[in-house]
């Protein structure tokens, strides 16, 4: 196996590469092109916002975690909540607790 050595880049080349990556992400629909109110402040980001999906209102307390404790909590996006059977199997196999409702 050979050691990979990246090509050294100047700060200008890095800046142009990041700008091209943001432009491509905008074309792919990954980020929104809605400008911020203060465009001068955010000019280096071309006024881009990241799209955050709407939460479903369900929470999954994973691997033995329960409400009120510190642990892994998963909140699926709206329309992506598993059905009752999948939630039950996650409870049996992985001790995951699904709770509906906004806290």
N, C-alpha and C positions, 0 to 999 in steps of 0.2 A: 504494500500500500504506500502511496506517495503522499507527502505532506502538501496540502493545498495552500498556496500562497496567493492571496488576492492581489490584484494589480493596484499599486498605490494610486490614490486619487487626490486631486486638489479639492479644497473646500467648494470651489465653484462647480466642479464635476459632481460632487455629492449633492449640492443644492439642486442642480439641474435634474439629477436622477430622482430625487424625492419629488420634485415638481411633476415630472413625467409620471411617477407612480400615482400621485394624487389625481392627475388628469385622467389616467387610465381607470382609476377607481370610480371617478365621476361618470365616465362613459359606460362602465359596467353596472352602474346603479348601486354600488356598494355604499356610497356616500351621497348626501344631498348637496346640491349646488346653491342652497339658500344662503344669501349673504348675511353676515352679521351686521348689526347696526353701525358699528365702528369699523369700517373697512380698512382704515389706515392701520389700526392696531393689529388686525388679522391678515394683512396683505400677504405675508409669507405663506399663508395656508390657502390663498385664493378664496377665502370666505366659505369654506366647506364645513358642513355639519355631518356627523356620523348618525345614521338612522338607528334608533333604538326601538326594538319592537315593544308593543304594548303588553304589559303583564296580564296574566290570566286571572289572578286572584287565588290561585292554588299555590301551596308551598309543599315541598317534599323534604322532610327532615331525614337525612340520609344516614344509613349505617348505625342505627341505635341512637341517634340524636333525637331530642324531643324539644318542644317549645320551651323557651326559657333557658336553654343550655347553649353553650358555645359549640358549634360544630358545622358541618356542611349542610347548607340549605339551598335547594334548587327551586327556582321559580320559572316555570315554562312560559313561553309567550302565548298570547291569546290564540285559541284554536288549536293548541298543541298539547293539551292535557291528555295523558293516557286514559284509556277506558278503565272501567271498574275492575275487570279481570287482571289487567296489567298492574294496577295499583295493589291489588290483593296479592299477586305473585311477588311483587317487590317487597311487600310486608313479610311474607312467609320466608322468602329466600335471603333477603338482605336487611331485614329489620328496618325498612323505610316507612315512615308515617306520612301519609298525604293528608293535608288539612285544607279545607276550602274556606275562603273568607279573607278579607283584607285586614291586616293588623296595623 
